[in-house]
């Protein structure tokens, strides 16, 4: 994401659903399908902790990570 860019368009759309037109599935992409979106922010999710142990070996390994994400709001389909 570029600095200062708030609005952008997804031009590679895989599936569209509309009440009048029904379901459109792309092979591989839907032609003339565009989705307008608004950039809200970036951050990290809550920490995920894993614990691996081997019984009767006194071996324990604790690992954790935080998954980064980009938050967008769909404005126009």
C-alpha positions as CSV (number, residue, x, y, z in Angstrom):
1,X,0.0,0.0,0.0
2,X,1.4,3.4,-1.0
3,X,1.6,6.2,1.6
4,X,-1.4,8.5,1.4
5,X,-3.5,6.2,-0.8
6,X,-6.9,5.8,0.7
7,X,-9.2,4.6,-2.1
8,X,-8.3,1.9,-4.6
9,X,-9.9,-0.7,-7.0
10,X,-9.6,-4.5,-7.1
11,X,-9.7,-5.3,-10.8
12,X,-9.0,-9.0,-10.6
13,X,-12.4,-10.4,-9.3
14,X,-13.0,-14.1,-8.9
15,X,-16.7,-14.1,-8.0
16,X,-19.6,-11.7,-8.1
17,X,-23.1,-12.2,-6.6
18,X,-26.0,-10.0,-7.5
19,X,-29.8,-10.3,-6.9
20,X,-30.8,-9.5,-10.5
21,X,-27.9,-11.1,-12.3
22,X,-27.3,-14.0,-10.0
23,X,-23.9,-15.6,-9.4
24,X,-21.0,-15.0,-11.7
25,X,-18.0,-17.2,-11.4
26,X,-14.9,-16.3,-13.3
27,X,-12.8,-18.7,-15.3
28,X,-10.3,-17.6,-13.9
29,X,-11.5,-13.9,-13.6
30,X,-14.9,-12.2,-14.0
31,X,-14.8,-9.9,-17.0
32,X,-15.6,-6.3,-16.3
33,X,-15.7,-7.0,-12.6
34,X,-14.3,-4.2,-10.4
35,X,-14.6,-3.7,-6.6
36,X,-14.0,-0.3,-5.0
37,X,-12.4,-0.4,-1.6
38,X,-11.2,2.0,1.1
39,X,-7.9,1.5,3.0
40,X,-8.6,1.6,6.8
41,X,-5.2,0.6,8.3
42,X,-2.6,-2.1,9.0
43,X,-1.9,-3.9,12.2
44,X,-1.1,-7.2,13.8
45,X,-3.6,-9.8,15.2
46,X,-3.5,-11.1,18.7
47,X,-0.6,-13.3,19.6
48,X,-0.9,-17.0,18.9
49,X,1.1,-19.2,21.3
50,X,1.9,-22.9,20.6
51,X,3.5,-25.3,23.0
52,X,5.1,-28.5,21.9
53,X,6.3,-31.1,24.4
54,X,7.7,-34.6,24.2
55,X,6.6,-36.8,27.1
56,X,9.2,-38.4,29.3
57,X,12.0,-36.4,27.6
58,X,11.8,-33.1,29.6
59,X,11.6,-31.3,26.3
60,X,9.3,-28.3,25.8
61,X,9.3,-25.7,23.0
62,X,7.1,-22.6,23.2
63,X,6.6,-20.6,20.0
64,X,4.4,-17.6,19.2
65,X,3.7,-15.2,16.4
66,X,1.5,-12.3,15.4
67,X,-0.1,-12.4,12.0
68,X,0.0,-9.0,10.1
69,X,-3.1,-7.8,8.4
70,X,-4.5,-5.0,6.2
71,X,-8.0,-3.8,6.9
72,X,-10.1,-2.6,4.0
73,X,-13.8,-1.6,3.6
74,X,-15.6,-2.6,0.4
75,X,-17.4,0.6,-0.9
76,X,-18.7,-0.3,-4.4
77,X,-19.2,-3.5,-6.4
